Amino acid sequence: VQLMESGGGLVQPGGSLRLSCVVWGFTSSEYFMRWYRQAPGKERELVSGVVEGRTTYADAVKGRFTISRDNAKNTVILQMNDLKSEGTGVYFCNAWGTGRHDWGRGTQDTVCS
């Protein structure tokens, strides 16, 4: 079982990044897939999630972030627009469900001018 995040990087405020979480070992569409962010010196916090077509977002990212699935590629995507400096952190992919609570290693996003 493996979750691998990619797409992080350095971006200026107002910019965009597209994160991908590729899943191996199980079918991601059968589980609640979530993105978390851990800012420097802070606890990991939920950013967005998707399950059975329903999506959830943290209040701070509503209207700017979009989570989606590419089931053919067993991938979960987080499109992040209009990024703000508080968006800096390591973004982790998480799979949660019956008998499963798996994490990726994370991808670093830095938002600064």
Gaussian input, Z-matrix of N, CA and C with variables (Angstrom, degrees):
# hf/3-21g

backbone

0 1
 N
 C     1     B1
 C     2     B2     1     A1
 N     3     B3     2     A2     1     D1
 C     4     B4     3     A3     2     D2
 C     5     B5     4     A4     3     D3
 N     6     B6     5     A5     4     D4
 C     7     B7     6     A6     5     D5
 C     8     B8     7     A7     6     D6
 N     9     B9     8     A8     7     D7
 C    10    B10     9     A9     8     D8
 C    11    B11    10    A10     9     D9
 N    12    B12    11    A11    10    D10
 C    13    B13    12    A12    11    D11
 C    14    B14    13    A13    12    D12
 N    15    B15    14    A14    13    D13
 C    16    B16    15    A15    14    D14
 C    17    B17    16    A16    15    D15
 N    18    B18    17    A17    16    D16
 C    19    B19    18    A18    17    D17
 C    20    B20    19    A19    18    D18
 N    21    B21    20    A20    19    D19
 C    22    B22    21    A21    20    D20
 C    23    B23    22    A22    21    D21
 N    24    B24    23    A23    22    D22
 C    25    B25    24    A24    23    D23
 C    26    B26    25    A25    24    D24
 N    27    B27    26    A26    25    D25
 C    28    B28    27    A27    26    D26
 C    29    B29    28    A28    27    D27
 N    30    B30    29    A29    28    D28
 C    31    B31    30    A30    29    D29
 C    32    B32    31    A31    30    D30
 N    33    B33    32    A32    31    D31
 C    34    B34    33    A33    32    D32
 C    35    B35    34    A34    33    D33
 N    36    B36    35    A35    34    D34
 C    37    B37    36    A36    35    D35
 C    38    B38    37    A37    36    D36
 N    39    B39    38    A38    37    D37
 C    40    B40    39    A39    38    D38
 C    41    B41    40    A40    39    D39
 N    42    B42    41    A41    40    D40
 C    43    B43    42    A42    41    D41
 C    44    B44    43    A43    42    D42
 N    45    B45    44    A44    43    D43
 C    46    B46    45    A45    44    D44
 C    47    B47    46    A46    45    D45
 N    48    B48    47    A47    46    D46
 C    49    B49    48    A48    47    D47
 C    50    B50    49    A49    48    D48
 N    51    B51    50    A50    49    D49
 C    52    B52    51    A51    50    D50
 C    53    B53    52    A52    51    D51
 N    54    B54    53    A53    52    D52
 C    55    B55    54    A54    53    D53
 C    56    B56    55    A55    54    D54
 N    57    B57    56    A56    55    D55
 C    58    B58    57    A57    56    D56
 C    59    B59    58    A58    57    D57
 N    60    B60    59    A59    58    D58
 C    61    B61    60    A60    59    D59
 C    62    B62    61    A61    60    D60
 N    63    B63    62    A62    61    D61
 C    64    B64    63    A63    62    D62
 C    65    B65    64    A64    63    D63
 N    66    B66    65    A65    64    D64
 C    67    B67    66    A66    65    D65
 C    68    B68    67    A67    66    D66
 N    69    B69    68    A68    67    D67
 C    70    B70    69    A69    68    D68
 C    71    B71    70    A70    69    D69
 N    72    B72    71    A71    70    D70
 C    73    B73    72    A72    71    D71
 C    74    B74    73    A73    72    D72
 N    75    B75    74    A74    73    D73
 C    76    B76    75    A75    74    D74
 C    77    B77    76    A76    75    D75
 N    78    B78    77    A77    76    D76
 C    79    B79    78    A78    77    D77
 C    80    B80    79    A79    78    D78
 N    81    B81    80    A80    79    D79
 C    82    B82    81    A81    80    D80
 C    83    B83    82    A82    81    D81
 N    84    B84    83    A83    82    D82
 C    85    B85    84    A84    83    D83
 C    86    B86    85    A85    84    D84
 N    87    B87    86    A86    85    D85
 C    88    B88    87    A87    86    D86
 C    89    B89    88    A88    87    D87
 N    90    B90    89    A89    88    D88
 C    91    B91    90    A90    89    D89
 C    92    B92    91    A91    90    D90
 N    93    B93    92    A92    91    D91
 C    94    B94    93    A93    92    D92
 C    95    B95    94    A94    93    D93
 N    96    B96    95    A95    94    D94
 C    97    B97    96    A96    95    D95
 C    98    B98    97    A97    96    D96
 N    99    B99    98    A98    97    D97
 C   100   B100    99    A99    98    D98
 C   101   B101   100   A100    99    D99
 N   102   B102   101   A101   100   D100
 C   103   B103   102   A102   101   D101
 C   104   B104   103   A103   102   D102
 N   105   B105   104   A104   103   D103
 C   106   B106   105   A105   104   D104
 C   107   B107   106   A106   105   D105
 N   108   B108   107   A107   106   D106
 C   109   B109   108   A108   107   D107
 C   110   B110   109   A109   108   D108
 N   111   B111   110   A110   109   D109
 C   112   B112   111   A111   110   D110
 C   113   B113   112   A112   111   D111
 N   114   B114   113   A113   112   D112
 C   115   B115   114   A114   113   D113
 C   116   B116   115   A115   114   D114
 N   117   B117   116   A116   115   D115
 C   118   B118   117   A117   116   D116
 C   119   B119   118   A118   117   D117
 N   120   B120   119   A119   118   D118
 C   121   B121   120   A120   119   D119
 C   122   B122   121   A121   120   D120
 N   123   B123   122   A122   121   D121
 C   124   B124   123   A123   122   D122
 C   125   B125   124   A124   123   D123
 N   126   B126   125   A125   124   D124
 C   127   B127   126   A126   125   D125
 C   128   B128   127   A127   126   D126
 N   129   B129   128   A128   127   D127
 C   130   B130   129   A129   128   D128
 C   131   B131   130   A130   129   D129
 N   132   B132   131   A131   130   D130
 C   133   B133   132   A132   131   D131
 C   134   B134   133   A133   132   D132
 N   135   B135   134   A134   133   D133
 C   136   B136   135   A135   134   D134
 C   137   B137   136   A136   135   D135
 N   138   B138   137   A137   136   D136
 C   139   B139   138   A138   137   D137
 C   140   B140   139   A139   138   D138
 N   141   B141   140   A140   139   D139
 C   142   B142   141   A141   140   D140
 C   143   B143   142   A142   141   D141
 N   144   B144   143   A143   142   D142
 C   145   B145   144   A144   143   D143
 C   146   B146   145   A145   144   D144
 N   147   B147   146   A146   145   D145
 C   148   B148   147   A147   146   D146
 C   149   B149   148   A148   147   D147
 N   150   B150   149   A149   148   D148
 C   151   B151   150   A150   149   D149
 C   152   B152   151   A151   150   D150
 N   153   B153   152   A152   151   D151
 C   154   B154   153   A153   152   D152
 C   155   B155   154   A154   153   D153
 N   156   B156   155   A155   154   D154
 C   157   B157   156   A156   155   D155
 C   158   B158   157   A157   156   D156
 N   159   B159   158   A158   157   D157
 C   160   B160   159   A159   158   D158
 C   161   B161   160   A160   159   D159
 N   162   B162   161   A161   160   D160
 C   163   B163   162   A162   161   D161
 C   164   B164   163   A163   162   D162
 N   165   B165   164   A164   163   D163
 C   166   B166   165   A165   164   D164
 C   167   B167   166   A166   165   D165
 N   168   B168   167   A167   166   D166
 C   169   B169   168   A168   167   D167
 C   170   B170   169   A169   168   D168
 N   171   B171   170   A170   169   D169
 C   172   B172   171   A171   170   D170
 C   173   B173   172   A172   171   D171
 N   174   B174   173   A173   172   D172
 C   175   B175   174   A174   173   D173
 C   176   B176   175   A175   174   D174
 N   177   B177   176   A176   175   D175
 C   178   B178   177   A177   176   D176
 C   179   B179   178   A178   177   D177
 N   180   B180   179   A179   178   D178
 C   181   B181   180   A180   179   D179
 C   182   B182   181   A181   180   D180
 N   183   B183   182   A182   181   D181
 C   184   B184   183   A183   182   D182
 C   185   B185   184   A184   183   D183
 N   186   B186   185   A185   184   D184
 C   187   B187   186   A186   185   D185
 C   188   B188   187   A187   186   D186
 N   189   B189   188   A188   187   D187
 C   190   B190   189   A189   188   D188
 C   191   B191   190   A190   189   D189
 N   192   B192   191   A191   190   D190
 C   193   B193   192   A192   191   D191
 C   194   B194   193   A193   192   D192
 N   195   B195   194   A194   193   D193
 C   196   B196   195   A195   194   D194
 C   197   B197   196   A196   195   D195
 N   198   B198   197   A197   196   D196
 C   199   B199   198   A198   197   D197
 C   200   B200   199   A199   198   D198
 N   201   B201   200   A200   199   D199
 C   202   B202   201   A201   200   D200
 C   203   B203   202   A202   201   D201
 N   204   B204   203   A203   202   D202
 C   205   B205   204   A204   203   D203
 C   206   B206   205   A205   204   D204
 N   207   B207   206   A206   205   D205
 C   208   B208   207   A207   206   D206
 C   209   B209   208   A208   207   D207
 N   210   B210   209   A209   208   D208
 C   211   B211   210   A210   209   D209
 C   212   B212   211   A211   210   D210
 N   213   B213   212   A212   211   D211
 C   214   B214   213   A213   212   D212
 C   215   B215   214   A214   213   D213
 N   216   B216   215   A215   214   D214
 C   217   B217   216   A216   215   D215
 C   218   B218   217   A217   216   D216
 N   219   B219   218   A218   217   D217
 C   220   B220   219   A219   218   D218
 C   221   B221   220   A220   219   D219
 N   222   B222   221   A221   220   D220
 C   223   B223   222   A222   221   D221
 C   224   B224   223   A223   222   D222
 N   225   B225   224   A224   223   D223
 C   226   B226   225   A225   224   D224
 C   227   B227   226   A226   225   D225
 N   228   B228   227   A227   226   D226
 C   229   B229   228   A228   227   D227
 C   230   B230   229   A229   228   D228
 N   231   B231   230   A230   229   D229
 C   232   B232   231   A231   230   D230
 C   233   B233   232   A232   231   D231
 N   234   B234   233   A233   232   D232
 C   235   B235   234   A234   233   D233
 C   236   B236   235   A235   234   D234
 N   237   B237   236   A236   235   D235
 C   238   B238   237   A237   236   D236
 C   239   B239   238   A238   237   D237
 N   240   B240   239   A239   238   D238
 C   241   B241   240   A240   239   D239
 C   242   B242   241   A241   240   D240
 N   243   B243   242   A242   241   D241
 C   244   B244   243   A243   242   D242
 C   245   B245   244   A244   243   D243
 N   246   B246   245   A245   244   D244
 C   247   B247   246   A246   245   D245
 C   248   B248   247   A247   246   D246
 N   249   B249   248   A248   247   D247
 C   250   B250   249   A249   248   D248
 C   251   B251   250   A250   249   D249
 N   252   B252   251   A251   250   D250
 C   253   B253   252   A252   251   D251
 C   254   B254   253   A253   252   D252
 N   255   B255   254   A254   253   D253
 C   256   B256   255   A255   254   D254
 C   257   B257   256   A256   255   D255
 N   258   B258   257   A257   256   D256
 C   259   B259   258   A258   257   D257
 C   260   B260   259   A259   258   D258
 N   261   B261   260   A260   259   D259
 C   262   B262   261   A261   260   D260
 C   263   B263   262   A262   261   D261
 N   264   B264   263   A263   262   D262
 C   265   B265   264   A264   263   D263
 C   266   B266   265   A265   264   D264
 N   267   B267   266   A266   265   D265
 C   268   B268   267   A267   266   D266
 C   269   B269   268   A268   267   D267
 N   270   B270   269   A269   268   D268
 C   271   B271   270   A270   269   D269
 C   272   B272   271   A271   270   D270
 N   273   B273   272   A272   271   D271
 C   274   B274   273   A273   272   D272
 C   275   B275   274   A274   273   D273
 N   276   B276   275   A275   274   D274
 C   277   B277   276   A276   275   D275
 C   278   B278   277   A277   276   D276
 N   279   B279   278   A278   277   D277
 C   280   B280   279   A279   278   D278
 C   281   B281   280   A280   279   D279
 N   282   B282   281   A281   280   D280
 C   283   B283   282   A282   281   D281
 C   284   B284   283   A283   282   D282
 N   285   B285   284   A284   283   D283
 C   286   B286   285   A285   284   D284
 C   287   B287   286   A286   285   D285
 N   288   B288   287   A287   286   D286
 C   289   B289   288   A288   287   D287
 C   290   B290   289   A289   288   D288
 N   291   B291   290   A290   289   D289
 C   292   B292   291   A291   290   D290
 C   293   B293   292   A292   291   D291
 N   294   B294   293   A293   292   D292
 C   295   B295   294   A294   293   D293
 C   296   B296   295   A295   294   D294
 N   297   B297   296   A296   295   D295
 C   298   B298   297   A297   296   D296
 C   299   B299   298   A298   297   D297
 N   300   B300   299   A299   298   D298
 C   301   B301   300   A300   299   D299
 C   302   B302   301   A301   300   D300
 N   303   B303   302   A302   301   D301
 C   304   B304   303   A303   302   D302
 C   305   B305   304   A304   303   D303
 N   306   B306   305   A305   304   D304
 C   307   B307   306   A306   305   D305
 C   308   B308   307   A307   306   D306
 N   309   B309   308   A308   307   D307
 C   310   B310   309   A309   308   D308
 C   311   B311   310   A310   309   D309
 N   312   B312   311   A311   310   D310
 C   313   B313   312   A312   311   D311
 C   314   B314   313   A313   312   D312
 N   315   B315   314   A314   313   D313
 C   316   B316   315   A315   314   D314
 C   317   B317   316   A316   315   D315
 N   318   B318   317   A317   316   D316
 C   319   B319   318   A318   317   D317
 C   320   B320   319   A319   318   D318
 N   321   B321   320   A320   319   D319
 C   322   B322   321   A321   320   D320
 C   323   B323   322   A322   321   D321
 N   324   B324   323   A323   322   D322
 C   325   B325   324   A324   323   D323
 C   326   B326   325   A325   324   D324
 N   327   B327   326   A326   325   D325
 C   328   B328   327   A327   326   D326
 C   329   B329   328   A328   327   D327
 N   330   B330   329   A329   328   D328
 C   331   B331   330   A330   329   D329
 C   332   B332   331   A331   330   D330
 N   333   B333   332   A332   331   D331
 C   334   B334   333   A333   332   D332
 C   335   B335   334   A334   333   D333
 N   336   B336   335   A335   334   D334
 C   337   B337   336   A336   335   D335
 C   338   B338   337   A337   336   D336

   B1=1.4628
   B2=1.5194
   B3=1.3158
   B4=1.4575
   B5=1.5065
   B6=1.3275
   B7=1.4450
   B8=1.5281
   B9=1.3060
   B10=1.4552
   B11=1.5161
   B12=1.3284
   B13=1.4554
   B14=1.5263
   B15=1.3151
   B16=1.4558
   B17=1.5171
   B18=1.3343
   B19=1.4568
   B20=1.5042
   B21=1.3133
   B22=1.4506
   B23=1.5126
   B24=1.3343
   B25=1.4488
   B26=1.4958
   B27=1.3233
   B28=1.4574
   B29=1.5258
   B30=1.3224
   B31=1.4549
   B32=1.5234
   B33=1.3108
   B34=1.4636
   B35=1.5184
   B36=1.3171
   B37=1.4730
   B38=1.5276
   B39=1.3174
   B40=1.4574
   B41=1.5100
   B42=1.3109
   B43=1.4529
   B44=1.5121
   B45=1.3372
   B46=1.4591
   B47=1.5252
   B48=1.3127
   B49=1.4622
   B50=1.5154
   B51=1.3148
   B52=1.4662
   B53=1.5160
   B54=1.3177
   B55=1.4554
   B56=1.5311
   B57=1.3173
   B58=1.4573
   B59=1.5185
   B60=1.3177
   B61=1.4635
   B62=1.5258
   B63=1.3178
   B64=1.4537
   B65=1.5202
   B66=1.3288
   B67=1.4635
   B68=1.5195
   B69=1.3218
   B70=1.4644
   B71=1.5246
   B72=1.3055
   B73=1.4559
   B74=1.5078
   B75=1.3119
   B76=1.4588
   B77=1.5271
   B78=1.3076
   B79=1.4630
   B80=1.5200
   B81=1.3124
   B82=1.4652
   B83=1.5134
   B84=1.3191
   B85=1.4697
   B86=1.5248
   B87=1.3117
   B88=1.4576
   B89=1.5293
   B90=1.3185
   B91=1.4536
   B92=1.5242
   B93=1.3357
   B94=1.4501
   B95=1.5326
   B96=1.3040
   B97=1.4576
   B98=1.5252
   B99=1.3343
   B100=1.4491
   B101=1.5238
   B102=1.3166
   B103=1.4608
   B104=1.5195
   B105=1.3244
   B106=1.4537
   B107=1.5283
   B108=1.3098
   B109=1.4650
   B110=1.5278
   B111=1.3176
   B112=1.4602
   B113=1.5159
   B114=1.3152
   B115=1.4626
   B116=1.5234
   B117=1.3119
   B118=1.4706
   B119=1.5297
   B120=1.3166
   B121=1.4571
   B122=1.5137
   B123=1.3261
   B124=1.4596
   B125=1.5225
   B126=1.3221
   B127=1.4592
   B128=1.5313
   B129=1.3009
   B130=1.4556
   B131=1.5220
   B132=1.3410
   B133=1.4545
   B134=1.5267
   B135=1.3261
   B136=1.4537
   B137=1.5221
   B138=1.3182
   B139=1.4647
   B140=1.5239
   B141=1.3339
   B142=1.4598
   B143=1.5191
   B144=1.3428
   B145=1.4464
   B146=1.5124
   B147=1.3347
   B148=1.4581
   B149=1.5236
   B150=1.3350
   B151=1.4633
   B152=1.5138
   B153=1.3161
   B154=1.4626
   B155=1.5259
   B156=1.3309
   B157=1.4428
   B158=1.5115
   B159=1.3143
   B160=1.4605
   B161=1.5201
   B162=1.3306
   B163=1.4574
   B164=1.5236
   B165=1.3269
   B166=1.4595
   B167=1.5173
   B168=1.3321
   B169=1.4561
   B170=1.5141
   B171=1.3279
   B172=1.4568
   B173=1.5236
   B174=1.3335
   B175=1.4627
   B176=1.5341
   B177=1.3224
   B178=1.4705
   B179=1.5220
   B180=1.3381
   B181=1.4721
   B182=1.5203
   B183=1.3263
   B184=1.4692
   B185=1.5246
   B186=1.3106
   B187=1.4594
   B188=1.5190
   B189=1.3282
   B190=1.4629
   B191=1.5240
   B192=1.3206
   B193=1.4669
   B194=1.5257
   B195=1.3317
   B196=1.4525
   B197=1.5248
   B198=1.3326
   B199=1.4566
   B200=1.5252
   B201=1.3207
   B202=1.4641
   B203=1.5216
   B204=1.3139
   B205=1.4644
   B206=1.5234
   B207=1.3039
   B208=1.4567
   B209=1.5188
   B210=1.3264
   B211=1.4615
   B212=1.5207
   B213=1.3214
   B214=1.4609
   B215=1.5212
   B216=1.3309
   B217=1.4669
   B218=1.5285
   B219=1.3340
   B220=1.4681
   B221=1.5339
   B222=1.3079
   B223=1.4676
   B224=1.5222
   B225=1.3259
   B226=1.4650
   B227=1.5274
   B228=1.3082
   B229=1.4651
   B230=1.5237
   B231=1.3141
   B232=1.4614
   B233=1.5217
   B234=1.3200
   B235=1.4666
   B236=1.5245
   B237=1.3207
   B238=1.4557
   B239=1.5246
   B240=1.3173
   B241=1.4686
   B242=1.5257
   B243=1.3241
   B244=1.4683
   B245=1.5351
   B246=1.2973
   B247=1.4615
   B248=1.5184
   B249=1.3207
   B250=1.4523
   B251=1.5298
   B252=1.3149
   B253=1.4586
   B254=1.5260
   B255=1.3357
   B256=1.4629
   B257=1.5182
   B258=1.3234
   B259=1.4485
   B260=1.5158
   B261=1.3179
   B262=1.4607
   B263=1.5191
   B264=1.3156
   B265=1.4558
   B266=1.5123
   B267=1.3114
   B268=1.4574
   B269=1.5252
   B270=1.3083
   B271=1.4545
   B272=1.5169
   B273=1.3235
   B274=1.4601
   B275=1.5268
   B276=1.3038
   B277=1.4570
   B278=1.5317
   B279=1.3183
   B280=1.4627
   B281=1.5192
   B282=1.3151
   B283=1.4660
   B284=1.5228
   B285=1.3310
   B286=1.4768
   B287=1.5216
   B288=1.3296
   B289=1.4427
   B290=1.5163
   B291=1.2935
   B292=1.4602
   B293=1.5212
   B294=1.3204
   B295=1.4474
   B296=1.5057
   B297=1.3296
   B298=1.4699
   B299=1.5174
   B300=1.3212
   B301=1.4589
   B302=1.5216
   B303=1.3313
   B304=1.4584
   B305=1.5265
   B306=1.3196
   B307=1.4586
   B308=1.5233
   B309=1.3199
   B310=1.4393
   B311=1.5193
   B312=1.3278
   B313=1.4649
   B314=1.5075
   B315=1.3121
   B316=1.4448
   B317=1.5175
   B318=1.3263
   B319=1.4559
   B320=1.5263
   B321=1.3254
   B322=1.4540
   B323=1.5173
   B324=1.3235
   B325=1.4536
   B326=1.5137
   B327=1.3131
   B328=1.4553
   B329=1.5204
   B330=1.3311
   B331=1.4580
   B332=1.5156
   B333=1.3227
   B334=1.4588
   B335=1.5196
   B336=1.3069
   B337=1.4507
   B338=1.5239
   A1=108.84
   A2=115.84
   A3=118.96
   A4=110.23
   A5=114.68
   A6=121.86
   A7=106.21
   A8=117.33
   A9=120.63
   A10=110.77
   A11=114.82
   A12=120.79
   A13=110.74
   A14=116.19
   A15=121.91
   A16=108.41
   A17=115.67
   A18=120.38
   A19=114.94
   A20=117.67
   A21=119.85
   A22=111.81
   A23=115.44
   A24=119.32
   A25=111.89
   A26=114.52
   A27=122.55
   A28=108.85
   A29=115.71
   A30=119.76
   A31=108.85
   A32=116.59
   A33=120.77
   A34=110.07
   A35=117.28
   A36=119.94
   A37=110.35
   A38=114.91
   A39=120.33
   A40=113.83
   A41=116.61
   A42=120.93
   A43=112.95
   A44=115.90
   A45=121.99
   A46=110.94
   A47=114.27
   A48=121.83
   A49=108.13
   A50=114.75
   A51=120.98
   A52=107.82
   A53=115.96
   A54=121.59
   A55=109.97
   A56=115.10
   A57=121.20
   A58=109.94
   A59=115.60
   A60=122.23
   A61=106.79
   A62=116.19
   A63=121.25
   A64=108.85
   A65=115.05
   A66=121.29
   A67=110.46
   A68=115.47
   A69=121.61
   A70=109.37
   A71=116.68
   A72=120.55
   A73=115.42
   A74=118.66
   A75=121.86
   A76=107.84
   A77=115.50
   A78=121.51
   A79=109.36
   A80=116.29
   A81=120.36
   A82=112.85
   A83=117.12
   A84=120.26
   A85=112.25
   A86=117.70
   A87=121.34
   A88=112.07
   A89=116.83
   A90=120.91
   A91=111.25
   A92=113.60
   A93=122.03
   A94=106.71
   A95=117.23
   A96=121.70
   A97=108.90
   A98=115.98
   A99=120.38
   A100=111.15
   A101=114.93
   A102=122.82
   A103=108.21
   A104=115.09
   A105=122.25
   A106=108.46
   A107=114.98
   A108=121.89
   A109=109.15
   A110=115.06
   A111=120.29
   A112=108.04
   A113=115.33
   A114=121.12
   A115=109.78
   A116=117.11
   A117=119.99
   A118=111.77
   A119=116.34
   A120=121.55
   A121=115.23
   A122=117.26
   A123=120.23
   A124=110.99
   A125=115.56
   A126=120.48
   A127=110.46
   A128=113.96
   A129=120.47
   A130=109.19
   A131=117.18
   A132=120.63
   A133=109.90
   A134=114.78
   A135=121.20
   A136=110.45
   A137=115.89
   A138=122.00
   A139=110.43
   A140=116.26
   A141=119.63
   A142=109.76
   A143=116.03
   A144=120.68
   A145=110.91
   A146=115.36
   A147=120.84
   A148=109.00
   A149=115.07
   A150=121.43
   A151=108.64
   A152=115.73
   A153=122.31
   A154=111.78
   A155=117.15
   A156=120.50
   A157=115.19
   A158=117.72
   A159=120.84
   A160=109.20
   A161=115.37
   A162=120.28
   A163=110.67
   A164=115.28
   A165=121.15
   A166=108.50
   A167=115.62
   A168=121.74
   A169=110.14
   A170=115.12
   A171=119.42
   A172=108.52
   A173=116.48
   A174=120.03
   A175=112.00
   A176=116.47
   A177=120.32
   A178=112.90
   A179=117.64
   A180=119.55
   A181=112.95
   A182=117.97
   A183=120.68
   A184=110.53
   A185=114.82
   A186=120.26
   A187=113.59
   A188=117.04
   A189=120.29
   A190=112.50
   A191=117.23
   A192=121.55
   A193=109.04
   A194=115.42
   A195=121.32
   A196=109.07
   A197=115.84
   A198=120.95
   A199=108.47
   A200=114.92
   A201=118.91
   A202=109.26
   A203=115.11
   A204=121.53
   A205=109.89
   A206=116.21
   A207=123.13
   A208=105.03
   A209=115.50
   A210=119.99
   A211=112.45
   A212=117.19
   A213=119.71
   A214=111.06
   A215=116.37
   A216=121.16
   A217=111.77
   A218=116.76
   A219=121.29
   A220=110.44
   A221=114.43
   A222=121.92
   A223=110.15
   A224=114.73
   A225=121.58
   A226=107.47
   A227=115.71
   A228=121.61
   A229=109.67
   A230=115.44
   A231=120.97
   A232=107.54
   A233=115.39
   A234=121.10
   A235=107.79
   A236=115.93
   A237=121.14
   A238=108.61
   A239=115.79
   A240=121.89
   A241=110.14
   A242=114.69
   A243=120.91
   A244=110.14
   A245=115.61
   A246=120.14
   A247=111.40
   A248=114.59
   A249=122.13
   A250=108.67
   A251=116.01
   A252=119.51
   A253=111.87
   A254=116.84
   A255=119.53
   A256=112.41
   A257=117.23
   A258=121.37
   A259=113.38
   A260=116.38
   A261=120.45
   A262=110.98
   A263=115.36
   A264=119.90
   A265=110.79
   A266=114.86
   A267=120.97
   A268=107.63
   A269=115.69
   A270=121.99
   A271=108.91
   A272=115.12
   A273=121.96
   A274=110.47
   A275=114.60
   A276=121.85
   A277=108.74
   A278=116.28
   A279=121.39
   A280=110.07
   A281=115.60
   A282=121.67
   A283=107.79
   A284=115.65
   A285=119.74
   A286=109.85
   A287=114.85
   A288=120.13
   A289=109.80
   A290=115.96
   A291=120.32
   A292=110.01
   A293=116.10
   A294=121.23
   A295=115.41
   A296=117.07
   A297=119.10
   A298=111.16
   A299=113.90
   A300=122.28
   A301=106.32
   A302=114.38
   A303=121.09
   A304=110.82
   A305=114.72
   A306=121.79
   A307=110.86
   A308=114.99
   A309=120.38
   A310=110.01
   A311=116.34
   A312=120.83
   A313=112.32
   A314=117.49
   A315=120.58
   A316=114.44
   A317=114.25
   A318=121.61
   A319=108.03
   A320=116.14
   A321=121.59
   A322=111.25
   A323=115.37
   A324=121.84
   A325=108.46
   A326=116.32
   A327=120.99
   A328=108.55
   A329=114.83
   A330=121.01
   A331=107.63
   A332=116.31
   A333=118.96
   A334=108.82
   A335=113.73
   A336=119.28
   A337=110.47
   D1=132.38
   D2=-179.82
   D3=-153.02
   D4=139.56
   D5=171.53
   D6=-120.88
   D7=127.18
   D8=-178.17
   D9=-125.79
   D10=117.70
   D11=179.12
   D12=-90.02
   D13=150.64
   D14=173.83
   D15=-154.08
   D16=167.59
   D17=176.06
   D18=106.17
   D19=-4.25
   D20=178.77
   D21=-71.15
   D22=169.51
   D23=178.93
   D24=167.98
   D25=-165.83
   D26=-179.86
   D27=-103.64
   D28=130.25
   D29=-178.00
   D30=-144.65
   D31=151.55
   D32=176.99
   D33=-82.04
   D34=157.09
   D35=174.82
   D36=-54.02
   D37=136.92
   D38=-176.19
   D39=91.77
   D40=-10.56
   D41=-179.27
   D42=-82.53
   D43=-176.63
   D44=-176.23
   D45=-130.69
   D46=150.64
   D47=171.28
   D48=-139.31
   D49=152.12
   D50=178.54
   D51=-124.65
   D52=113.36
   D53=-179.93
   D54=-96.96
   D55=142.97
   D56=175.58
   D57=-124.14
   D58=144.08
   D59=174.83
   D60=-125.73
   D61=106.54
   D62=178.01
   D63=-91.62
   D64=133.29
   D65=-174.70
   D66=-111.48
   D67=133.34
   D68=172.82
   D69=-122.80
   D70=141.39
   D71=172.66
   D72=102.00
   D73=-14.79
   D74=175.54
   D75=-158.66
   D76=168.39
   D77=-178.51
   D78=-91.09
   D79=111.46
   D80=-172.85
   D81=-62.39
   D82=-29.46
   D83=-177.74
   D84=-67.52
   D85=-13.02
   D86=179.98
   D87=-89.09
   D88=-1.37
   D89=-175.57
   D90=-130.48
   D91=163.37
   D92=173.89
   D93=-76.67
   D94=112.33
   D95=-179.13
   D96=-102.80
   D97=132.72
   D98=-173.36
   D99=-135.58
   D100=153.97
   D101=171.65
   D102=-114.41
   D103=131.75
   D104=176.20
   D105=-118.72
   D106=156.51
   D107=174.80
   D108=-126.66
   D109=136.88
   D110=174.17
   D111=-121.67
   D112=107.64
   D113=177.97
   D114=-78.81
   D115=157.43
   D116=-179.77
   D117=-54.57
   D118=125.99
   D119=177.21
   D120=75.58
   D121=8.50
   D122=-177.23
   D123=-123.92
   D124=167.04
   D125=178.15
   D126=-78.40
   D127=158.83
   D128=176.97
   D129=-66.80
   D130=136.40
   D131=-179.22
   D132=-131.70
   D133=148.64
   D134=-179.62
   D135=-73.31
   D136=131.46
   D137=178.28
   D138=-104.11
   D139=-47.06
   D140=-175.91
   D141=-161.79
   D142=157.00
   D143=177.63
   D144=-150.47
   D145=159.76
   D146=177.48
   D147=-144.17
   D148=134.93
   D149=175.85
   D150=-151.07
   D151=129.38
   D152=177.59
   D153=47.83
   D154=40.50
   D155=176.85
   D156=85.08
   D157=-9.39
   D158=177.89
   D159=-94.15
   D160=138.39
   D161=-178.23
   D162=-119.58
   D163=150.93
   D164=175.53
   D165=-133.14
   D166=151.00
   D167=-179.73
   D168=-140.91
   D169=145.71
   D170=169.62
   D171=-65.87
   D172=146.68
   D173=-177.82
   D174=-54.81
   D175=-34.99
   D176=-174.70
   D177=-68.57
   D178=-17.90
   D179=-175.88
   D180=-115.29
   D181=-3.41
   D182=-179.08
   D183=-57.98
   D184=134.35
   D185=179.94
   D186=87.85
   D187=-11.91
   D188=-179.04
   D189=-117.54
   D190=-31.17
   D191=-178.69
   D192=-107.67
   D193=148.11
   D194=175.89
   D195=-136.26
   D196=127.23
   D197=176.82
   D198=-103.25
   D199=142.53
   D200=-179.51
   D201=-152.76
   D202=168.72
   D203=178.33
   D204=-118.60
   D205=147.39
   D206=165.26
   D207=-120.61
   D208=89.85
   D209=-173.35
   D210=-64.82
   D211=-30.45
   D212=178.97
   D213=-63.14
   D214=-29.61
   D215=179.92
   D216=-104.39
   D217=3.98
   D218=-178.62
   D219=52.06
   D220=49.76
   D221=-171.59
   D222=-131.61
   D223=144.77
   D224=173.52
   D225=-116.47
   D226=135.09
   D227=-173.04
   D228=-119.02
   D229=141.88
   D230=173.03
   D231=-124.63
   D232=109.04
   D233=175.89
   D234=-90.32
   D235=122.25
   D236=-176.08
   D237=-117.94
   D238=116.05
   D239=179.72
   D240=-114.48
   D241=160.16
   D242=177.75
   D243=49.94
   D244=51.97
   D245=-177.80
   D246=-66.50
   D247=145.48
   D248=179.50
   D249=-116.98
   D250=164.06
   D251=-175.55
   D252=-59.69
   D253=-30.77
   D254=179.03
   D255=-72.11
   D256=-4.02
   D257=174.81
   D258=-80.42
   D259=-4.44
   D260=178.36
   D261=-66.54
   D262=135.54
   D263=177.53
   D264=159.10
   D265=-176.46
   D266=175.02
   D267=-96.50
   D268=128.80
   D269=-178.50
   D270=-102.29
   D271=127.00
   D272=-177.51
   D273=-115.28
   D274=140.87
   D275=172.43
   D276=-93.46
   D277=140.73
   D278=-177.35
   D279=-136.43
   D280=137.70
   D281=174.30
   D282=-116.19
   D283=127.20
   D284=-175.19
   D285=-134.63
   D286=137.37
   D287=177.59
   D288=171.64
   D289=-169.65
   D290=-178.43
   D291=-58.11
   D292=118.14
   D293=178.53
   D294=71.61
   D295=14.93
   D296=-176.93
   D297=-144.56
   D298=132.98
   D299=171.52
   D300=-156.20
   D301=84.52
   D302=-172.40
   D303=-113.33
   D304=148.13
   D305=-179.80
   D306=-125.40
   D307=147.79
   D308=167.42
   D309=-85.36
   D310=-179.81
   D311=-178.52
   D312=-87.56
   D313=-12.06
   D314=176.09
   D315=95.60
   D316=158.96
   D317=175.80
   D318=-136.53
   D319=136.81
   D320=-173.63
   D321=-86.61
   D322=128.32
   D323=172.12
   D324=-117.20
   D325=133.50
   D326=177.72
   D327=-128.01
   D328=123.75
   D329=179.97
   D330=-113.51
   D331=109.78
   D332=179.50
   D333=-157.26
   D334=158.19
   D335=179.33
   D336=-100.26

